[in-house]
Amino acid sequence: MTKSSRQLLLWSPRILGILVCVFLGLFAFDAFGGGKTVMHALPDFGVHAAPVIALLAIIAVSWRWEWVGGIVFTGLAFAYAFFARDHLSWLVAIAAPLLIVGLLFLWSWRHHRELRSTAG
């Protein structure tokens, strides 16, 4: 494995995981629609942003233990696919990125020693 491919494998699940969180976090801003005042929309925003905050915490843990991110992201992808199975566009937009990040974390975990020993 070349140095650039090691770097890509090391960083891609982390960066893509954060990008997935940013994408999912955009949906939380729906709380501010519907003619609500900002003060009335803040609790709804917090409820919608909570899963994103939890995913960011998972990414933080996965920074060291990639298998955690692999299991959680892959599990969430399959759970979401089960509950949204009637909506193909939702599966492509939500479950697919979660699955990709989960698989990348698992792949990174599989090559953990090689990546960490030569990542510098």
JOGI-V648281 format. One record per residue. N is the residue number from 1. OMEGA is omega in whole degrees, 0 to 359 (* if undefined). Layout:
BEGIN
{{N	OMEGA} {N	OMEGA}}
END
This chain:
BEGIN
{{1	180} {2	180} {3	181} {4	178} {5	175} {6	179} {7	179} {8	180} {9	179} {10	189} {11	186} {12	179} {13	181} {14	182} {15	179} {16	176} {17	177} {18	178} {19	176} {20	178} {21	177} {22	179} {23	179} {24	179} {25	178} {26	180} {27	179} {28	181} {29	173} {30	180} {31	182} {32	178} {33	175} {34	176} {35	179} {36	172} {37	181} {38	181} {39	179} {40	182} {41	183} {42	178} {43	177} {44	177} {45	179} {46	179} {47	181} {48	180} {49	183} {50	178} {51	179} {52	178} {53	177} {54	178} {55	176} {56	176} {57	177} {58	178} {59	179} {60	178} {61	182} {62	178} {63	180} {64	183} {65	186} {66	182} {67	178} {68	178} {69	179} {70	181} {71	184} {72	182} {73	179} {74	177} {75	178} {76	178} {77	180} {78	178} {79	179} {80	179} {81	179} {82	184} {83	181} {84	187} {85	180} {86	184} {87	184} {88	181} {89	177} {90	179} {91	180} {92	185} {93	186} {94	186} {95	182} {96	177} {97	178} {98	179} {99	180} {100	180} {101	179} {102	179} {103	177} {104	176} {105	178} {106	178} {107	177} {108	179} {109	180} {110	181} {111	186} {112	183} {113	181} {114	181} {115	184} {116	183} {117	184} {118	185} {119	184} {120	*}}
END
